[in-house]
Amino acid sequence: MRVACPYCGERISIAIDAGADAQRYIEDCEVCCRPIVFEVWRDAAGDWGVAASREDDA
């Protein structure tokens, strides 16, 4: 899945653990190296949703 970095705006690829319906973790942007908070969830239809925010916004 591709997500825009909330710092630099570059689109980066993230991997989703399909074994969990909801996840929250921090990973550094591969472009600007700043920490991004990812929240990943699966809705009732089985589709994945992702929210990316700055660490200082979390």
N, C-alpha and C positions, 0 to 999 in steps of 0.2 A: 504494500500500500504506500502511496506517496502523499506526503503532508508538507505544507509550507512551514518553514521555521518562523516562529513569532518574532525573532530578532532580525534576521537578515533577509527573510522572505524567500530564500532558495527552497525549492522543492526537494525533499529528501525522502529516501525509502526507509520504511520501518517494517519489521517483522512482527507478526501477531501470533501469540500463543493460542492456537485453536482449542487447547484443552481447558481454557478458562473463559467464562462468559464476560467477566469484567476484570480489568487490570488498570493499575495506576503505577507508573514508574517514571524515573528520570533518566534521560539519555542525552549526551552531548550532541549538538549539531555537527554533522560531518564536514560542514563548510566553515562556520564561524566558531565552532567549539564551545558555544555557550550552552548551559543546561536547559533542556526543554522538559516540561512535565507533560507526559502523555496520559490521557485517560481513554481507554478502549473499552467498548461494550458491544454486546450483541442484542439487537432488538427482538421483538416477538416474532418477526418474520424470518429471523436468522441472519439478517444483514448486519455487517460490522459498521460501527461508528467510531470516529476518532476525534478527540479534541486535543490540540497542542497549545500550551500556554507557557509564558515566561515563568521561571522558577520564582521570581519575586512577586508574581501575581497570585501564586498558589497559596 
